[in-house]
């Protein structure tokens, strides 16, 4: 095919097949999301290898999230200032180089610096990739393109724990970071070859950098991540430093919103939120972030903490969610241009809520395959949630505002996920204590069932540890069962609350404006 013929067939991508562009921008997104999931599995091994406590090792996650959240809304300015292709390539290179330093880190301080560097590089990967992808297809085909892109967003957090557990157990936690290097090199090669900046990016006149807005963004996102990460350890508002951190968070967030709204050339243009679909999409993606990250984080923990699975085994149990995602992505790609996206989004949230409710019916007798079908269906329904939501959110946004819109969209997804995990972690501890008190109140020392169990256990242990230690050991085992049951009930509560959140989101989907079929391309499409 001649160059002129290619330009005629694929005008939006300057003669490049848009599916090659899709694959090119999906690689860095997959790499970034996968790394986040893998790092969480390897934390105990990182702590042991670098002579750090588990509490100190959590900063490996926090430092990344802070840097990531700061760069997300600023990505639009950097893309316009330096060119979107050049900025994307720079981010991939920074992320890949930082991955090497994370794997080779000899101390906690070095890996924290490398993770900050990695977060700075990874923060812009998703909004840049998403905006490039959406501009590469006409509106009628964007749902199919987003279905392919969703594989990187939805499947990576599912594969991450399993792959991370296998790499850590088989080789070392360092390979959980080294695995990014070949993927990053391939992404650089494909982006260099197939991605091009549109004319409005190449000709853009960019205002001076908004130092005040960027500084306020650093302050409030930093305070948020530190409070979410460390608040539970110090009893939240029971600690003076938490109260001060929240005060700084509230003040800096208010100032950032005021500055971004009133500054004509601010780093983030909040006036884009006047668009109804973008406003609804940002709210919904925050709710989705809460729901999906609660499920992804809590389900493996349930298998490990309550049922005694290893991290690798738990990763294999929840891994089939990826099968559902692979099945759902082409289905939503086919249906996206034929059915009202609000119906698909509503159905996706309803299905996700049903699965979450089924997770909330678990007991101590379940096996590794008991939740197989709900786990697979969860991945299937997430495809029906993410793709229509992302498509409708930007359906009425001009291409020139696409980078700003996707930056806000992805930032709120990350913040929603952080808030959701924090709420779930706090609820696990406090609901377990509450259920333990309730169960203890129903177990009077004179209860026949308790007496029968204690006598039976005492007789059994008498042959193992001797009659003098048997009675104490029997009550110790009973107390362990009590704690296990209380922890189980706390997980049940969390899964059911997630189901309620999903059903609420299903109802809220109808606040989106209906996207007209075969609408004319937004201004700026060439």
N, C-alpha and C positions, 0 to 999 in steps of 0.2 A: 504494500500500500504506500502510495506517495505521501510526502509530507502534507501537501495541499489536501489530499483526500482525507488524511487523518484529522487535519484541522477542521474539515467540514463535518466529519462524523462525530468528533469529540471536541466541540468548541470550548466547553467549560474547562477542560483540562489541557488545552493547547496541544491536542493531537494524541495525548496519552490515554490509553484505555482506562476508564475510571476505576475498574476493579483492580488494576495494578496499583493505583493510588490508594485504594482501600486497604490492600494488603500491606502497603508500605507504612501507612500511618497506624495500622492496627498493631504492628510489631512492637513499637515503643510503648503503646498503651498496655499491651499484654505484659510486657516486661516490668513495667512500673507497678501494676496492680499485683502481679505474681510475687514481686519482691516484698511487698507489704505483708502479704499472707505468710510467706516463708519465714520472714524475720521473727514473727510472733511465736512460731513453733520452736525456733532455735534459741530463744532467750535463756532458758536454764543452762544450756551448754555454753553460751557466750559468757554468762556470769561465772561459771566454774573455770573456764579456760583463762579468763582475764582477771581472776582473783577479785571478783566483785560480788556484791550481794544481789539477790533477785530484785530488790527494790531499786538498786543503782542500775541494774541492767534494763529496767523499764524505760530509762531515758534513751535507750537505743530507738525505741518506738516514738517517744515524745519529741525528741530532737528532729526526727524526720517529719513528723506531722506538722510541727510548727513551721519549719522551712517550706514545706509543701503548701500549707494553707496560705502563707504570705505571698508566694509567687503566683498562685492560681488567679486571683483577680487582676494582678499586675501584668499578666501574660499578654493582654491585648496591646498595651503600650509598647512593650518590648518587641512584639511582632511587627508593629507598624514602624517602629524606629529603626530596627535592624533588618527588616524583611522577615516574613513568616518562615520561609524555607531555611534561611540562615539561622534564625533563632531556634527552630526545631532541631536542626542538626547540632547546634551548640549544646542544647539541652540533652540530647541523646549522648553526645560525647562526654559531657560532665557526669551524667548518670552512670555511664559505663566505667569511666575512670574511677569515680567514687566507689563503685561496687568492688573494684580491685582493692582499693585501700581499706574498705570494710573487711574484706576477707583476709587481708594481710595484717590487720591491726594487731600490734603487740600489747596494747593496753586499752583500758576503758576510755581514756581521754582521746586517744587517736580514733577509735571507732565512732565516738560521738561527733568529732569534727568531720569525719568522713560521712556520717549519716546526715549531718546538716548540709554538707555539700551535695549529697545524693538527693535530699529533699528539694533543694533549690533547683537541681536539674530536672527532677521528676515532676515538680509541681505544674509545669506548663505543658507536659506531654499530652495529657488528656484534652484540655480545651483546644490546643493547637490542632491535634489530630481530628477532633470532632468538627471543628470549623472547616478545616481543609476537606474533610469527607463530605460534609453537607453541601459545600459549594461545588463539588465535583459532579453532582447529580442534579437533574431537574427535579422540581418538587414532587412529581408523580412517582419518582423512583427512590426518593430519600428513605422511605420505610425499609425497602429491601437493602439499601446500603447500611442503614443503622442496624439491621439485623446481623449483618456480617461483623460490624464494629462491636456489637454487643458481646460477641464471643470473647473479646479481650477483657471486657468489664465483668461479665457474669461468670465465665468459666475460670478465669485466673484465681479468684479467691477460693474456688473450690479445689483446684488442683494444687494450690500453694501448700496447704497443710500436709497433704499426702507426699508431695514431692519433697518438701522440706524435711519431713520426718525420715524419708528414705535416704536422702543425701546426708543428713546428720548422723543417722545410725550406721550407714554403710561407709561413709568417708569421714567427713568433719563438717561442723557448722559453717566453716569458711566456704565450702562449696555451694552453700545456699546463696552466697553473694557472687561467687565466681561464675555461676551459671548465666549471669546477665551478660558476660563479656561477649560470647559468640553471637547472642541475640542482638546486642547493641551494634556489633560490627555489621551484621547483615542489614539492620535497620538503616544505618548510615549509608550503605551502598545503595539500597533501594530508594531512599528519600532523595539522594543526590541524582539518581537517574530519572525518577518518574514524577517528582513533585515540583511544581512551578508556582511562582507567585502571580496572582492576577494583577492586571494593570493598576487597580486602585490601591493595592499594597505597595507596588513599586513607586507609585507617584504620590504616596501619602505625605502630607506635611504634618509633622508631629510637634506638639507643643513641648515645652520644657517639662522635665520630670517633676512630678508632684511629691516633693520630699516630705511635706507635712502629712499628706494622706498616707504615704508609704510608712512613715514612722508610726502613725496611729494604728495602722493595720498590724504592724509588728507587735505593738504593745498589747492590743486586745486579743489577738489570736494567741500570742504567747501566754498571756494570763489564763486564757480559756483552757489551753492544753495542759498547763501545769496544774491548775485546779482540778481538772477532770482526772488527771493521772495520779495526783497525790492526795486529793481531798479525802478519799475514803480511809487512807492510812492514818490521818490525823483527825478523824471524826468531823470532817467538814467544818461547819461554822463553830464547832467547839474550839478550833484553833484560831488564834489571833491572826496569824499570817494568812489564813484562808479568807477571813473577813476583809483584810486589807487588799488581797489579790482580787477578790470579787468587786470591791469598790473601785479599784483601778480599772478593772475590766469594764464595768458599767460606764464609767466616765469616759474612758477612751473610745468605747464603742459608740456612745452618743456623739462625741466630738467627731469621730470618723464619719458617721452618717451625715451629720450636719455639714461637715467640710465637703464630702463627696457630692452632696445635693446642691450646695451653694457655689462651689468652685466651678467656674465655667470650663476649665481644662483639667479637671481632677483625674487622678490615676484611674478611678473607677467611676463610671457614669451611671449613677443610680436612677437617673431619669428614664433609663430603659425599662425600669419596673412599672412605668405607666402602662406598658403593654400588658393587657390582661392575661394572655397566654404565658408570657414570660413570668409574670408575677405568680400565677398559679403553678407553673412548672418549678420555680425555685422553692415554693412552699412544699410541693409534693415530693421533690427529690430529697428534701431534708427529711421528710417523713419516711420515704423509702430507705434512705441511708440508715435511719434508726432501726427500721424493721429488718432489713437484710443483714446488717452487721450484727444485730443481736442474735439472729438465727445462726449465722456463720460462726460467730464466736462461742455461743452458748452450747450448741449441739455437740461439738467435739468435747467440750469441757464436761458435759453431762456424762458422756460415755467414759471419760477418764476418771472423774471425781466420784461418781456414784456407782458405776458398774465396774471400775477397775481396769479399763482398757489402757493399753499403751498409746502414746501419741500417734505412732505409726498405724496401729490398728484402728484407732478412732478416725484417722484421716481416710483410711480405706472405706470405713462404714459410711461416711458422709460424702465420699467422692462421687458416687453415682449421680449426685445433683448435676454434675457436668454432662451426663448423658441426656438429661432432660433439657439442658440448655442447647445442646447440639441439635436435638430434635425440634425444639421450639423455634430456634432462629430462622430456619428456612420457611417454617410454617407462617410465622409472623411476617416474613418478607413477602410471601405470596398474598396473604390476606390484607396487608397494610394498605394497599392501594385499592382495595375492593370493598372494605367495610369501614364504617365510621370508627375512627381510632379511639373515640371515647368508649365505645362498646368493648373494644379489645382491652383497653386499659382497665375498665371496670371489671371485666371478666378475669383479668390477670390478678388484680388485687383480691377478688373474691376467692379465687383458687389458692392464692398464697395464704389468705386468712384461714381457709379450711385446713390446709396443711399444718399451719401453726397450731390450730386447735387440736389436730390429731397428735402433734408433738406434746401437747398439754394433757394427753391421756396416758402417758407412759407410766410404767411401774417397774419394780425391781425384777420382774420375771421376763422382761423382753430380751430377745436375742439379737444378733447382729443383722438379721434380715427382717425383723419385725417392721421397721420403718422404711424399708427399701422403696416401696412404691410412693409413699408420701415424699421421701427425699428426692426421688426422680421427678415427681410432679412439681415440686418446689422449683427446680431448675427450669422446667417447662413454663411455669407461670411467670417466672421472673423475666423471661424473654417477652412475654405479653405485657409486662409492666414497663420495662426500660425503653424499649423501642418506640411504642406509641407516645410515651411521655416526652422523650427527647425530641421526637419529630414535631409534636404539637407545640412544644415550648418555643421553638424557633420558627414556627410556620409563618408568623407575621412579622418577623424581624428582618430588616434589610441586611444584605450581606456585609455592608460596612460596619454594622453593629454586632455581627455574629461572634467575633472574638470576645467582645465585652460581655455578651450574653452568656456564652458558654463558660467563660471564666467564673461568673457569678454562680451559674448552675452547678458546676463541679465543686466550687468552694463550699456551697451549702450542703452538697452531698457528703463531703468529708466531715463537716461540722456536725451534721445530723448523725453520722456514724459514730463520731466520738462521743456525742451526748448519749446516744443509745447504749453504747457499750458501758459508759460510766453509770447510767441508771441501772442497767442490768446487773453490773458487778455489785453495786451498792445494795440492790434489792436481794441478790443472792445471800449476802451476809445477814441482812436484817430480817428478811423473811424466814431464813433458816432458824435464826434465834427465836423468832415469834412462834414458829411451828414447833420448835423443841419445847418451849414453855407450855404450849397447848397440849402436846402429847404427854409431857411429864405430869401435867395436872390430872390426866385421865388414868395414870398408872399409879394407883395407891399401893403402898407396900403390902396391903392385905388382899389385893386383887388376886383371884384364883389363877388367872392366866399367867400373871407375873410369877407367882409362887411355883407353878408347875414348870415354867421355863427355867427358872433359877435352879430348882432342884435337879432337873435333867442335865443342865449344863454343869452344875457342881459335880454330879456323879461322873460325867464324862471327863471333866478336867482333873478329877481326883486321880485318875490313872495316868495323867500326863505330867502334872506339876505337883502332885501330892495333896492330901486332904487339907493341909493348913492354908494353901494358896488357892485352892479350888473355888471357894465362895467369892473371894475378891475378883478372881479372874472371870467368874460367871457374870457378875454384875458389870464388869468392864466390857464384856462382849455385848451384853444387853444395852449398855449405854452407847456402844458403837453402832448397834442397829438403830437405836433411837436417833442418833445424829444422821445416819444414812437416810432414814425415812424423812427427817426434817429437811435435809438437803434436797431430796427428791421433790418434796412438795414445793420448795422454793423455785425449782426449775419449772414445775408445772405452772406456777403462778406467772412466771415470766413468759412462757410460751403462750399462755392464754391472753395475757395483756398484749402481746404482739399480734395475736389474731384480732383483737378488738381494734388495734391501730390500723390493721390492714382493711378491715371492714369500713372503718371511718374514711380511709382514703378512697375506697371504692365508691362511696357516696359522693365524695368531693370531686371525683373526676368529671362530673357533669357540669362543673363550673368552667371548664375549658370551652372556648369557642370552637365550633365545628370547623374543621379545615376544609375549604372548598376543593373539590376534585379538579385536578388538572388546572390549578390556578396559574396565573402568569408568574414568571419568576420575580422575586423581589428585586427592587432597584439595586443595581450594582452587578448583577449577573451578566456575564459577557459570553 
